[in-house]
Amino acid sequence: MNNILFQKIDWNSIEKIVYKGETGVAFWQTIQFTGLRIRIVEYSNGYSADHWCQKGHIVHCLEGEFISELKTGEEIKLTKGESYIVSDELSSHRSICENGVKLLIIDGDFLKN
């Protein structure tokens, strides 16, 4: 990663991009640096991811709750104020959200396995 100078991020000025899930939609606001991505992600009511993800993430729940389903069958519920972290290629996971959620997600080269 390059050095990142001090900067304020005004999330209200960052465009929301819509991604369709298997059901529902996800809204992403993304800041991209070399080797680092920071996102505010909102899942709609009834959201279910359309793929299994193997990327590493730091995920912090800002509002609401959701389930991170692991390919092993385990389900991890995150609620407001809780976080999880996983490195690349160490878990196949996907998100399921019944009533909407707002997340801060950070990922990048530092999570490579």
C-alpha positions in Angstrom: 0.0 0.0 0.0 1.0 3.6 -0.6 1.1 6.1 2.2 -2.3 7.7 2.6 -2.4 11.3 3.6 -4.8 12.5 6.3 -8.2 13.0 4.7 -11.8 13.3 5.7 -14.3 11.0 4.0 -17.7 12.5 3.4 -19.8 9.4 2.7 -22.8 11.5 1.7 -20.8 12.7 -1.3 -19.9 9.2 -2.5 -22.2 7.6 -5.1 -24.2 4.5 -4.2 -23.8 1.7 -6.7 -26.5 -0.9 -6.7 -25.6 -4.7 -6.9 -28.3 -7.3 -7.3 -28.2 -10.2 -4.9 -29.9 -13.6 -5.4 -32.7 -11.7 -3.7 -32.7 -8.1 -2.7 -30.0 -5.5 -3.5 -26.8 -4.2 -2.0 -25.8 -0.5 -2.1 -22.0 0.1 -2.1 -20.2 3.4 -1.5 -16.5 2.7 -2.2 -13.2 4.4 -1.6 -10.3 2.7 -3.4 -6.6 3.1 -2.6 -3.7 1.0 -3.9 -4.1 -2.3 -2.1 -7.0 -1.0 0.1 -10.7 -0.8 -0.3 -13.1 0.9 2.2 -16.8 0.6 1.7 -20.1 1.4 3.3 -22.5 -1.4 2.2 -26.2 -1.5 2.8 -28.2 -4.7 2.3 -31.9 -4.3 1.6 -34.6 -6.2 3.3 -34.6 -9.8 2.2 -31.0 -9.6 0.7 -29.1 -12.8 0.0 -25.8 -12.8 -1.8 -25.6 -14.4 -5.2 -22.2 -15.9 -4.7 -19.8 -17.5 -2.2 -17.0 -15.1 -1.3 -13.4 -16.2 -0.6 -11.9 -12.7 -0.1 -10.7 -11.5 3.3 -12.6 -8.6 5.0 -12.9 -6.7 8.2 -16.7 -6.2 8.6 -18.2 -3.9 11.2 -22.0 -3.7 11.6 -23.1 0.0 11.9 -26.9 -0.6 12.0 -29.2 -3.6 11.9 -28.1 -7.2 11.8 -27.2 -9.9 9.2 -26.0 -13.5 8.9 -22.7 -14.5 7.4 -23.3 -18.0 6.2 -20.2 -20.2 5.9 -20.0 -22.9 3.3 -19.4 -25.3 6.2 -23.1 -24.6 7.2 -22.2 -22.4 10.2 -24.1 -19.2 10.5 -22.5 -16.1 12.2 -25.0 -13.4 13.2 -23.6 -9.9 13.5 -25.5 -7.1 15.1 -24.8 -3.3 15.6 -21.4 -2.8 17.2 -20.0 -6.3 16.3 -17.3 -7.1 13.8 -15.6 -10.0 12.1 -12.3 -10.5 10.3 -11.1 -13.2 8.0 -8.1 -13.5 5.6 -8.3 -14.3 1.9 -9.0 -18.0 1.0 -9.7 -19.1 4.6 -13.5 -19.1 4.4 -16.2 -19.3 1.8 -18.9 -17.0 3.1 -22.0 -15.1 1.9 -24.3 -12.6 3.5 -28.0 -13.0 4.2 -30.1 -10.1 5.6 -33.7 -10.2 6.6 -34.4 -6.6 7.7 -31.7 -4.5 6.2 -28.2 -3.7 7.5 -25.5 -1.0 7.2 -21.9 -2.2 7.3 -18.3 -0.8 7.1 -16.2 -3.2 5.2 -12.4 -2.9 4.8 -10.4 -5.3 2.6 -7.1 -5.3 0.8 -3.7 -6.7 0.3 -3.0 -6.9 4.0 -5.5 -9.8 4.2 -3.8 -12.0 1.6 -3.2 -15.5 2.9 
